[in-house]
Amino acid sequence: MSTLYAQVKHEITISDVEDSMFAQVVKGAWADFTSDTFDLQNDAIALITGPLPKLDVNHTLPVLEWARYSASADEFIRKSQTEGFTSKTKLERLRIFKSQLQSANGGHTCLAPQRHLQPVSDKKQNAGQLN
């Protein structure tokens, strides 16, 4: 059995501000991810929002896609740090995610496994089949 841990926000700004809504979302997602009931093999975490600002569509969603389709966290980080692979703006989005994850997990430098960073649009295409 699969469980989708979801948060719904009408609007959100991807931000590294410590007391922002995005920070609260990441902390909630981290709490779900590290709970005893979260099944790494079957469960997923989603943030469901209204329309995203163009900046996030163009620079955040691609970063999530790269994470999703990387074989490991090491591969994802290595690709993102390869000169010419990505833009400074996308690297800034990655830095924001890393910063918020570190805040949520007590300062550790690890990222959550990439398979959980799948955009909801992909979930709709695979309705009922969570990876």
Sequence and secondary structure as in RCSB ss.txt:
>XXXX:A:sequence
MSTLYAQVKHEITISDVEDSMFAQVVKGAWADFTSDTFDLQNDAIALITGPLPKLDVNHTLPVLEWARYSASADE
FIRKSQTEGFTSKTKLERLRIFKSQLQSANGGHTCLAPQRHLQPVSDKKQNAGQLN
>XXXX:A:secstr
   EEEEEES       TTSHHHHHHHHHHHHHTSTT  TTT EEEEEES   HHHHHHTHHHHHHHHT SSHHH
HHHHHHSTTTS HHHHHHHHHHHHHHHHHTTT      GGG   HHHHHHTTT   
